[in-house]
Amino acid sequence: MKVIYCRSFGLDCNAKMKGRTIEDAVNAAINHGVSMHGQVLKDLQTPEKREEIASKAVDEPDDLRPNV
């Protein structure tokens, strides 16, 4: 599971966006930026911006994953 923390962009926000892949996490982060921070979708969809967002993705720590 990949995780992107909103705080990693310098925002005062505790949101954590998750996805099975980096692409899923990037899409979740973009949706969060638009819906919660008033970002413009078109601006976040550029290849450069998507790459910047993807660079913030980390693996979710094992101790935070639910037991399934």
C-alpha positions, 0 to 999 in steps of 0.5 A, a space after each residue: 500500500 502506498 501513502 501520500 501525506 498532505 503535510 509532505 507538501 507543507 500544508 497544515 493538514 493531517 490527511 493521508 491518501 492511500 492506494 494500492 499503487 503509486 498511481 492510485 495514491 496520486 489520484 487520491 492526493 489530487 482528489 483531496 487537493 481539489 476537494 479540500 484545498 481548492 486546487 485546480 484539477 487541470 493544474 494537478 494533472 500535468 505530467 510534471 505535477 503528477 511526478 512531483 506528487 508521486 515522489 512523496 509516496 511512501 510505503 505504509 508502515 506494516 504496523 498500520 495495515 489492518 489485519 485481513 
